Amino acid sequence: MHGMPNFHENLLVKPGSKFRMRDFDPAERHGFNKAEAGERLAKNVSRLSVLQYLLYAEAKRSILIVLQGIDAAGKDGTIQHVFSGLNPQGVTVTPFKAPEGKEKRHDFLWRVHAEVPESGEMGIFNRSHYEEVLIVRVHELVPKSVWQKRYEHINAFEKMLADNNTVIMKFLLLISKEEQEERFRSRIDDKTKNWKFNEADLKEREYWNDYLAAYDDMVEKCSTPWAPWYVIPSNHKWFRNLAVSEVVLQTMEGMGLKYPKPTADLSQIHFE
């Protein structure tokens, strides 16, 4: 069985380093095969449930996981497979769609801040505040002078969360254009997936290169020591799940989570 001592390093985009999505192979498997990965994922999921219980009991820190990726990269699938063993009582999943109504009348981080997990909880963002430097940029929904300042705003926002005991992990799920086409085709061919197909997704493929440029800047400018970006090769769904589970597990193991001390001297408790 492979060890993964350097998994963080292999997938982490080091703060301050140059980043280009084209330098990454979306089909990379780091020497794993599907059977090994499945076995290891099952162990990781089991261990994550123990660590989540400790996080919940300790109630001093929270964890925020951000999932970004081009259409069909597997954000939903990652949530389903990696976090399946967690107690729903301590986890919130927030999907971010286009802002509406009141959300539009506030700054772009207002609705995001409201969804940040509280102490003892885990929050998973399916898309996030990063849409404001991705789709907003690609489709010119606001002027460049506006979205260009947002990298700085985001870094400051995430620094404030980190200073308030939120541990942040951000995952960019990377698939090839060919793999995306295959996944779109399966949504058309498989009746149980028809509902997932959206013609607008096909339209977005025309902007593939524009999105790559936007992702490059997003990761390069916003992978920070307090909120790092991890790039996950996601052509193989089984490897994607394993990779995300490894990073979350290693990060949580490194937090030194402990049960809080009891509020009473338990040796003095007697039942009549």
LINNORUR-V817959 format. One record per residue. N is the residue number from 1. RES is the residue in one letter. PHI is phi as a letter, one per 30 degrees, with the letter a starting at -180 (999 if undefined). PSI is psi in whole degrees, 0 to 359 (none if undefined). D_LAST is the distance of its C-alpha to the last C-alpha in whole Angstrom. Layout:
N/RES/PHI/PSI/D_LAST
N/RES/PHI/PSI/D_LAST
This chain:
1/M/999/135/53
2/H/d/149/55
3/G/c/159/53
4/M/b/52/53
5/P/d/330/52
6/N/c/24/55
7/F/e/318/54
8/H/e/309/53
9/E/d/322/57
10/N/d/327/59
11/L/c/343/57
12/L/d/138/57
13/V/c/109/60
14/K/d/129/60
15/P/e/133/60
16/G/i/355/64
17/S/d/159/65
18/K/d/145/68
19/F/b/131/67
20/R/b/122/69
21/M/e/328/67
22/R/d/343/70
23/D/d/352/69
24/F/c/142/66
25/D/c/113/67
26/P/d/347/64
27/A/c/5/64
28/E/e/140/63
29/R/b/1/61
30/H/h/40/60
31/G/i/4/61
32/F/c/154/58
33/N/c/171/59
34/K/d/319/57
35/A/d/313/55
36/E/e/315/54
37/A/d/319/53
38/G/d/319/51
39/E/d/315/49
40/R/d/322/48
41/L/d/317/47
42/A/e/318/44
43/K/d/318/43
44/N/d/316/43
45/V/d/319/42
46/S/d/315/39
47/R/d/323/38
48/L/d/325/39
49/S/d/325/36
50/V/d/314/34
51/L/d/324/35
52/Q/d/322/35
53/Y/d/318/31
54/L/d/317/31
55/L/e/315/34
56/Y/d/316/32
57/A/d/317/29
58/E/d/319/31
59/A/h/34/32
60/K/c/336/35
61/R/b/161/38
62/S/b/166/40
63/I/b/131/42
64/L/c/124/45
65/I/c/125/47
66/V/c/127/51
67/L/c/121/53
68/Q/b/157/57
69/G/l/156/59
70/I/d/163/63
71/D/e/135/62
72/A/i/12/61
73/A/d/338/60
74/G/j/33/56
75/K/d/313/54
76/D/d/316/52
77/G/d/321/52
78/T/d/314/51
79/I/d/316/48
80/Q/d/317/47
81/H/c/325/47
82/V/d/325/46
83/F/c/19/43
84/S/d/335/42
85/G/d/1/39
86/L/d/153/37
87/N/d/119/35
88/P/e/337/37
89/Q/d/332/34
90/G/c/15/35
91/V/b/137/39
92/T/b/131/42
93/V/c/126/45
94/T/b/115/48
95/P/d/133/51
96/F/c/114/54
97/K/c/187/57
98/A/d/138/60
99/P/d/145/59
100/E/b/156/59
101/G/h/239/59
102/K/e/324/57
103/E/e/325/57
104/K/d/338/61
105/R/c/4/61
106/H/c/173/59
107/D/d/161/59
108/F/d/342/59
109/L/c/353/55
110/W/e/310/54
111/R/d/334/52
112/V/d/315/51
113/H/e/323/49
114/A/d/340/47
115/E/c/2/46
116/V/d/136/45
117/P/d/146/41
118/E/d/170/39
119/S/e/135/36
120/G/i/354/34
121/E/c/163/37
122/M/c/136/40
123/G/c/136/43
124/I/c/123/46
125/F/c/120/49
126/N/c/102/52
127/R/i/172/55
128/S/a/198/54
129/H/d/344/56
130/Y/d/344/59
131/E/e/335/60
132/E/d/351/62
133/V/b/11/64
134/L/c/273/64
135/I/d/323/65
136/V/d/321/66
137/R/d/311/69
138/V/d/320/70
139/H/c/9/71
140/E/h/48/72
141/L/d/337/70
142/V/b/161/70
143/P/d/156/72
144/K/e/323/72
145/S/d/335/72
146/V/d/305/69
147/W/d/335/67
148/Q/d/330/68
149/K/d/346/66
150/R/d/334/63
151/Y/e/315/62
152/E/d/317/62
153/H/d/316/60
154/I/d/314/57
155/N/d/319/57
156/A/d/320/56
157/F/d/313/53
158/E/d/328/52
159/K/d/319/52
160/M/d/318/50
161/L/d/315/47
162/A/d/320/47
163/D/d/338/47
164/N/c/30/44
165/N/i/30/42
166/T/c/122/43
167/V/d/124/45
168/I/c/131/48
169/M/b/131/49
170/K/b/131/53
171/F/b/124/54
172/L/c/113/58
173/L/d/122/58
174/L/c/119/62
175/I/b/159/64
176/S/d/163/67
177/K/d/325/70
178/E/d/318/70
179/E/d/321/67
180/Q/d/317/66
181/E/d/317/69
182/E/d/317/68
183/R/d/324/64
184/F/d/318/66
185/R/d/320/68
186/S/d/333/65
187/R/d/333/64
188/I/d/319/67
189/D/d/329/67
190/D/c/114/64
191/K/e/330/63
192/T/d/350/59
193/K/c/0/60
194/N/e/322/63
195/W/d/337/61
196/K/d/340/60
197/F/d/133/64
198/N/b/124/65
199/E/e/331/69
200/A/d/330/68
201/D/d/322/67
202/L/d/320/70
203/K/d/321/72
204/E/d/334/70
205/R/d/333/71
206/E/d/339/74
207/Y/c/18/73
208/W/e/309/71
209/N/d/325/73
210/D/d/320/72
211/Y/d/319/68
212/L/e/316/69
213/A/d/320/70
214/A/d/319/68
215/Y/d/319/65
216/D/e/310/67
217/D/d/319/67
218/M/e/310/63
219/V/d/315/62
220/E/d/320/64
221/K/d/339/63
222/C/b/14/60
223/S/d/108/58
224/T/b/163/57
225/P/e/330/54
226/W/c/347/52
227/A/a/74/52
228/P/d/153/54
229/W/c/139/56
230/Y/c/133/56
231/V/c/121/59
232/I/c/111/58
233/P/d/122/60
234/S/b/13/59
235/N/d/322/62
236/H/c/112/60
237/K/e/322/57
238/W/d/325/55
239/F/d/320/56
240/R/e/311/55
241/N/d/316/51
242/L/d/313/51
243/A/d/313/53
244/V/d/317/50
245/S/d/322/47
246/E/d/315/48
247/V/d/316/49
248/V/d/316/46
249/L/d/311/44
250/Q/d/322/46
251/T/d/315/45
252/M/d/323/41
253/E/d/327/41
254/G/d/355/43
255/M/d/348/41
256/G/i/43/38
257/L/d/137/35
258/K/b/153/32
259/Y/d/142/28
260/P/d/157/27
261/K/d/146/25
262/P/d/152/21
263/T/d/349/21
264/A/b/161/18
265/D/d/103/17
266/L/d/336/15
267/S/d/342/15
268/Q/c/2/13
269/I/d/125/10
270/H/b/138/6
271/F/c/135/4
272/E/d/none/0
